[in-house]
Structure formats: C-alpha cells, structure tokens
Amino acid sequence: MPDSLSAYTTLGLGGRAQRVLIATSADELVQSPANSFILAGGSNVVVGDGGYPGTVVLVRNRGVKVREAEAETVTVTVEAGESWDGVVAQAVESGWSGIECLSGIPGSAGATPIQNVGAYGQEVAETITAVRVLDRTTGERLVMGPEECGFAYRASVFKHNDRWLVLSVDFRLARSPESAPVRYGELARALGVEIGDRVPLADARAAVLALRAGKGMVLDPADPDTRSVGSFFTNPVLEAAAYSAFRERAAELGEPPSWPGSGGVVKVSAAWLIDRAGFTKGYGSGTVGISTKHTLALTHRGGGSTAELLDLAREIRDGVKDRFGVTLHPEPVLVNCEL
Ligand SMILES: Cc1cc2nc3c(=O)[nH]c(=O)nc-3n(C[C@H](O)[C@H](O)[C@H](O)COP(=O)(O)OP(=O)(O)OC[C@H]3O[C@@H](n4cnc5c(N)ncnc54)[C@H](O)[C@@H]3O)c2cc1C
C-alpha cells in the first residue's frame, strides 16, 4: 500500500504518512490510534508536502441499512465509509427523496456532516437525524442529534475538530418518487420548471450531474479540471457594514450576486469576487491553476506540489482582499500546511 498521501487525495497532492491503516468496520475505526488522522475520500483535504508525521486511518466501513420504515418516511443508517454518491443513487432508485440534489459530490457519507455538505439548494443538515460518533477524548460512543451538530453553511461542530470520529450517519428521507421542491434557480432552469416545483427523482439527479459535469465538479480521471477539492473558498458571509463597504468598492461592476441571511448578514459569491479581481477561469501557468470550467476550483494539473497550490491560493486571496476588502477562507481542511 503506498504511504504517499497523494494516492488518497482528489488533488493528487500530499507527502508521505508514517503509516497508513485501513478501517473496514466501526469497531476498527474505534480502535484507531490516538492522534491518527482520519481520511476518507480525500476530496476535501489539502495535505502538505511534508505529509503527516503519524498514522493516517482510511475510513472504509460500508453498509446501508433501513433502520425505520414508516408510511411516509424511511430512516437509513449509512456506514461512514460508504460512497456518498452511491448512497444518493440508491436513494433515487428506491424512491427516497431529500438528497437527490446532492448527486455527484465525491467522498464518503461519513464526511457529509463534517462540513454540512450542500449543493443546488439542498444540504445534509435537512435530512440527518443522528450521527454516531466516537468521542476521541473519552473513548465513548455517542449518538448525536442534529441540534448537537451545530450545522451551518459548510460548517458543523465536527469541522476542524479531531474530537469526533464519525462512525455512521442516519438520514430520514421522504418516500416519494418526486424530488423535494427545487430551490436553486440554475437547476430549475435546467429542468424547465419553476422554483418550488417537484420533478421525478431521476430527473433531478440527471440534471444535477449534467450541471456539475459542465463545471468539472464530478470526478472524472479524463478531466484534469476535476483534480481539485471542489470549491477552494467558501462564499464570504458579510455583516451589514462590511457588505455596504464592499458594495462601494464594487460600485462600477453592477449588481454582485448575493444572498441575504438571517440577522442582516449577506452571503456573496466567492467565484464572482475571484473573477472580478482578475483571476479568471484557466488562470495560472504550469502545474497548478484555476479550473477552465469553474472559477472556484483550484486544480493540480500534474507534477506539482501543495506549496505551489497554496501559493496560488494566497495570490487569489490577497488579490481579492486588495480589490474588494473581503477575505476569502478556504473550504477544505488543511493538513500539516497553512494558507
Ligand atoms: C470535484 C469536487 C466537487 C465537490 N463538490 C462539493 C459540493 O458540491 N458541496 C460540498 O459540500 N462539497 C463538495 N466537495 C467537497 C467534498 O467532496 C466534500 O466535503 C466531502 O464530504 C468530503 O468527503 P471525503 O470523504 O472525501 O472527506 P475527506 O476529504 O477524506 O475528509 C475531509 C475532512 O473530514 C474529516 N473526516 C472524513 N471522514 C471522517 C469521519 N468518518 N470522521 C471524522 N472525520 C472525518 C477528515 O479528517 C477531514 O478533516 C467537492 C469536492 C470535489 C473534489
């Protein structure tokens, strides 16, 4: 088994680990050495060129079980190492509605609560009813309800926190051949429906997969634009005063895309900021660069290093800050490296 972590990350970057172990059951995960780094699909991590100076445990426990079947809903327990997209495909085939817009997201089911995975108007916080974890500080196994998970935009109590090891996740899905109401404009347009309409589950999945593929957001070994962590930066959420200051600095650029949040905050588009600061699709030369299909994806074109990728990320972050006064934050977890 290779101990270069580049073999286990979608960026194809990262140095060696001292040791790599594979856990194929929850019990094996529970026995992970203290201080080991938990790695699943490797689609949301940037690992430093120095690798990891300890043990890396690969999450590979599999299984999807119906825990409760009721007239209108079904609750499924998914082992952490299951492929997330496999779970979505199974749900769509089984007539279980609520995660169809999360089609095509790489990685494992157990990592979905970590950053409250979301896309095209859905996020897992809406369907997760329980997360079974090991509390690594006490050695106890616990069942955490959604209210304890602190779910927020691309965040939860689990993110940037080694305390919890996710063993399995419960999702409650509606028994329906139709999708949840479509909430995302671009998806509604692709499906030829209005916001709030429902469509057959398979149609929602197919439309999302097609939209994602067009942006290089479905892993494809033949498409170098998919050698990424997906979005490298989260969309900044600005307080009212910071939003006004940003609007002044962006005045001549027309109406920037934005989404109002609760408490007066406004979420702005990181892709728009990056593009308007001069970092357009395909930017970069050599081994790393911005995807030719999506401004938010930083890609490894081959033969590069994490140091080069992070130099590019810094250049973009600093360029956006200089132009608009807005600070971008990375979405992936940085392991043994920093921005
Ligand atoms: C092409 C592409 C498109 C993407 N699109 C999206 C998108 O649309 N929406 C979105 O939200 N994300 C997206 N992502 C990011 C990524 O796919 C998700 O965050 C995914 O959930 C990460 O899963 P993983 O198994 O690969 O996690 P990893 O990358 O292996 O791990 C990520 C973090 O979670 C921790 N972790 C993983 N498993 C466990 C566990 N069982 N217990 C405790 N900690 C754990 C790791 O230690 C690490 O800190 C995309 C990535 C790529 C490459």
Ligand as a Chemical Component Dictionary entry (heavy atoms), coordinates in Angstrom:
data_LIG
# 
_chem_comp.id                   LIG 
_chem_comp.type                 NON-POLYMER 
_chem_comp.pdbx_formal_charge   0 
_chem_comp.three_letter_code    LIG 
# 
loop_
_chem_comp_atom.comp_id 
_chem_comp_atom.atom_id 
_chem_comp_atom.alt_atom_id 
_chem_comp_atom.type_symbol 
_chem_comp_atom.charge 
_chem_comp_atom.model_Cartn_x 
_chem_comp_atom.model_Cartn_y 
_chem_comp_atom.model_Cartn_z 
_chem_comp_atom.pdbx_ordinal 
LIG C1  C1  C 0 -14.914 17.756 -7.696 1  
LIG C2  C2  C 0 -15.398 18.059 -6.304 2  
LIG C3  C3  C 0 -16.665 18.608 -6.093 3  
LIG C4  C4  C 0 -17.140 18.872 -4.803 4  
LIG N1  N1  N 0 -18.378 19.424 -4.647 5  
LIG C5  C5  C 0 -18.868 19.688 -3.402 6  
LIG C6  C6  C 0 -20.174 20.247 -3.229 7  
LIG O1  O1  O 0 -20.904 20.477 -4.182 8  
LIG N2  N2  N 0 -20.595 20.500 -1.973 9  
LIG C7  C7  C 0 -19.829 20.238 -0.874 10 
LIG O2  O2  O 0 -20.289 20.497 0.256  11 
LIG N3  N3  N 0 -18.595 19.707 -1.014 12 
LIG C8  C8  C 0 -18.091 19.419 -2.242 13 
LIG N4  N4  N 0 -16.834 18.902 -2.395 14 
LIG C9  C9  C 0 -16.006 18.666 -1.204 15 
LIG C10 C10 C 0 -16.048 17.212 -0.692 16 
LIG O3  O3  O 0 -16.428 16.319 -1.688 17 
LIG C11 C11 C 0 -16.982 17.031 0.498  18 
LIG O4  O4  O 0 -16.618 17.898 1.534  19 
LIG C12 C12 C 0 -16.959 15.590 1.019  20 
LIG O5  O5  O 0 -17.945 15.437 2.021  21 
LIG C13 C13 C 0 -15.616 15.174 1.598  22 
LIG O6  O6  O 0 -15.677 13.781 1.837  23 
LIG P1  P1  P 0 -14.387 12.908 1.946  24 
LIG O7  O7  O 0 -14.820 11.541 2.359  25 
LIG O8  O8  O 0 -13.597 12.995 0.697  26 
LIG O9  O9  O 0 -13.632 13.618 3.161  27 
LIG P2  P2  P 0 -12.019 13.811 3.361  28 
LIG O10 O10 O 0 -11.527 14.747 2.331  29 
LIG O11 O11 O 0 -11.377 12.478 3.440  30 
LIG O12 O12 O 0 -12.005 14.474 4.769  31 
LIG C14 C14 C 0 -12.451 15.827 4.942  32 
LIG C15 C15 C 0 -12.377 16.163 6.435  33 
LIG O13 O13 O 0 -13.338 15.366 7.136  34 
LIG C16 C16 C 0 -12.681 14.545 8.099  35 
LIG N5  N5  N 0 -13.349 13.241 8.078  36 
LIG C17 C17 C 0 -13.622 12.458 6.981  37 
LIG N6  N6  N 0 -14.300 11.365 7.359  38 
LIG C18 C18 C 0 -14.445 11.445 8.706  39 
LIG C19 C19 C 0 -15.040 10.601 9.693  40 
LIG N7  N7  N 0 -15.652 9.463  9.376  41 
LIG N8  N8  N 0 -14.996 11.005 10.995 42 
LIG C20 C20 C 0 -14.381 12.160 11.341 43 
LIG N9  N9  N 0 -13.799 12.995 10.460 44 
LIG C21 C21 C 0 -13.827 12.642 9.166  45 
LIG C22 C22 C 0 -11.220 14.463 7.685  46 
LIG O14 O14 O 0 -10.390 14.235 8.798  47 
LIG C23 C23 C 0 -11.030 15.840 7.070  48 
LIG O15 O15 O 0 -10.809 16.764 8.119  49 
LIG C24 C24 C 0 -16.328 18.603 -3.678 50 
LIG C25 C25 C 0 -15.047 18.043 -3.888 51 
LIG C26 C26 C 0 -14.592 17.768 -5.182 52 
LIG C27 C27 C 0 -13.233 17.160 -5.372 53 
# 
loop_
_chem_comp_bond.comp_id 
_chem_comp_bond.atom_id_1 
_chem_comp_bond.atom_id_2 
_chem_comp_bond.value_order 
_chem_comp_bond.pdbx_ordinal 
LIG C1  C2  SING 1  
LIG C2  C3  SING 2  
LIG C2  C26 DOUB 3  
LIG C3  C4  DOUB 4  
LIG C4  N1  SING 5  
LIG C4  C24 SING 6  
LIG N1  C5  DOUB 7  
LIG C5  C6  SING 8  
LIG C5  C8  SING 9  
LIG C6  O1  DOUB 10 
LIG C6  N2  SING 11 
LIG N2  C7  SING 12 
LIG C7  O2  DOUB 13 
LIG C7  N3  SING 14 
LIG N3  C8  DOUB 15 
LIG C8  N4  SING 16 
LIG N4  C9  SING 17 
LIG N4  C24 SING 18 
LIG C9  C10 SING 19 
LIG C10 O3  SING 20 
LIG C10 C11 SING 21 
LIG C11 O4  SING 22 
LIG C11 C12 SING 23 
LIG C12 O5  SING 24 
LIG C12 C13 SING 25 
LIG C13 O6  SING 26 
LIG O6  P1  SING 27 
LIG P1  O7  DOUB 28 
LIG P1  O8  SING 29 
LIG P1  O9  SING 30 
LIG O9  P2  SING 31 
LIG P2  O10 DOUB 32 
LIG P2  O11 SING 33 
LIG P2  O12 SING 34 
LIG O12 C14 SING 35 
LIG C14 C15 SING 36 
LIG C15 O13 SING 37 
LIG C15 C23 SING 38 
LIG O13 C16 SING 39 
LIG C16 N5  SING 40 
LIG C16 C22 SING 41 
LIG N5  C17 SING 42 
LIG N5  C21 SING 43 
LIG C17 N6  DOUB 44 
LIG N6  C18 SING 45 
LIG C18 C19 SING 46 
LIG C18 C21 DOUB 47 
LIG C19 N7  SING 48 
LIG C19 N8  DOUB 49 
LIG N8  C20 SING 50 
LIG C20 N9  DOUB 51 
LIG N9  C21 SING 52 
LIG C22 O14 SING 53 
LIG C22 C23 SING 54 
LIG C23 O15 SING 55 
LIG C24 C25 DOUB 56 
LIG C25 C26 SING 57 
LIG C26 C27 SING 58 
# 
